[in-house]
């Protein structure tokens, strides 16, 4: 890593407006991190899977055919390639996930839920949904939660619709 670049015209101290803006952003960022940690801890207590495994199992439950390419898992969940490989290895060892080669591209490997994995995912999704209701929706109210979703979604970082399971109207 080289020397940091000093922008032209940079002063010795940051401006008060910039400091306040970044302080406010840290509040938002740390709040999202804390609530995510709490939600995953709730699910861990009920389902017994560590947070990284819960994230993978829940994502696969929402995915078409309850399977996803390893690269997609890594990218969407923010895990390194080695990190997602380790998580999937542990899930394979636990009988929750299996690796499948792509039918169309031999370079691609899918992680797919097993029957036990689907059962575990249904339980995990239910526990996480209840934790979201209790820890997020209830304090914010339905309208507040919808506003939060719309606001964050407007930033272009919202996830794609669930494609692996039928929606509420289909049940």
SVG drawing of the C-alpha trace seen along z (x, -y; Angstrom):
<svg xmlns="http://www.w3.org/2000/svg" viewBox="-54 -25 58 60">
<polyline fill="none" stroke="black" stroke-width="0.4" points="0.0,0.0 1.4,-3.4 1.3,-6.7 -2.1,-8.2 -2.9,-11.0 -3.5,-14.4 -6.2,-16.1 -5.3,-19.6 -6.9,-22.2 -7.3,-19.8 -7.1,-21.5 -5.7,-20.2 -9.1,-19.5 -12.3,-18.2 -15.2,-20.6 -17.9,-20.4 -20.6,-19.6 -18.6,-16.6 -17.9,-15.3 -21.6,-15.5 -22.6,-13.8 -20.2,-10.9 -21.3,-10.7 -24.9,-10.4 -23.9,-7.7 -22.0,-5.7 -25.2,-5.8 -27.2,-4.3 -24.5,-1.8 -23.9,-0.6 -27.7,-0.4 -28.1,1.9 -25.2,4.0 -26.5,4.3 -30.0,5.2 -28.7,7.7 -26.5,9.3 -29.5,9.4 -31.8,11.0 -29.2,13.6 -28.5,14.3 -32.2,14.9 -32.3,17.4 -29.1,19.0 -30.6,19.5 -33.7,21.2 -32.2,23.1 -28.6,23.7 -26.8,22.5 -24.1,19.9 -25.0,16.5 -23.1,17.2 -24.8,20.6 -28.2,19.0 -27.6,16.4 -26.7,19.0 -29.6,21.4 -32.2,18.5 -30.9,17.2 -31.0,20.6 -34.6,21.0 -35.5,17.8 -33.7,18.8 -35.1,20.5 -34.9,24.3 -33.5,23.5 -30.0,23.5 -27.6,20.8 -24.2,20.6 -21.4,20.3 -20.2,17.1 -23.6,15.5 -23.8,16.6 -20.4,15.0 -21.3,11.7 -24.8,11.2 -23.9,12.2 -20.7,10.3 -18.5,13.3 -15.1,13.9 -14.7,16.9 -12.8,18.8 -15.4,17.7 -18.4,19.0 -16.5,22.2 -15.9,22.8 -19.5,22.1 -20.8,24.4 -18.3,27.1 -19.8,27.0 -23.4,27.1 -22.5,30.0 -20.9,31.8 -24.2,31.2 -26.3,32.6 -28.1,29.3 -26.6,28.5 -25.1,30.4 -22.9,29.1 -24.3,29.6 -22.5,28.9 -24.3,26.6 -26.1,28.3 -24.9,25.6 -21.5,24.4 -19.0,26.8 -17.1,24.0 -20.1,23.2 -21.0,25.1 -24.3,24.6 -25.0,24.9 -28.5,26.5 -30.6,27.3 -31.1,31.0 -34.4,32.2 -33.0,31.6 -31.7,28.3 -35.2,27.2 -36.7,28.2 -34.0,26.3 -34.5,23.3 -38.2,23.2 -37.6,23.1 -34.9,20.5 -37.0,18.3 -39.9,18.5 -37.6,17.6 -36.0,14.7 -39.4,13.4 -40.7,13.4 -37.5,11.7 -38.0,9.0 -41.6,8.5 -40.6,8.2 -37.4,6.2 -38.1,4.0 -41.7,3.9 -43.2,3.6 -41.0,0.7 -41.3,-1.1 -44.9,-0.2 -46.0,1.1 -45.9,-2.3 -42.5,-3.0 -41.1,0.3 -42.6,-0.3 -41.0,-3.7 -37.6,-2.3 -37.9,0.4 -38.8,-2.2 -36.1,-4.6 -33.3,-2.0 -34.8,-0.5 -34.6,-3.9 -30.8,-3.8 -30.6,-0.9 -29.4,1.7 -32.7,3.6 -32.7,7.3 -34.6,9.0 -38.0,10.5 -38.1,14.0 -38.3,16.5 -37.9,19.8 -41.0,20.0 -44.6,19.0 -45.8,15.7 -48.4,15.4 -51.3,15.5 -50.2,18.9 -50.4,20.5"/>
</svg>
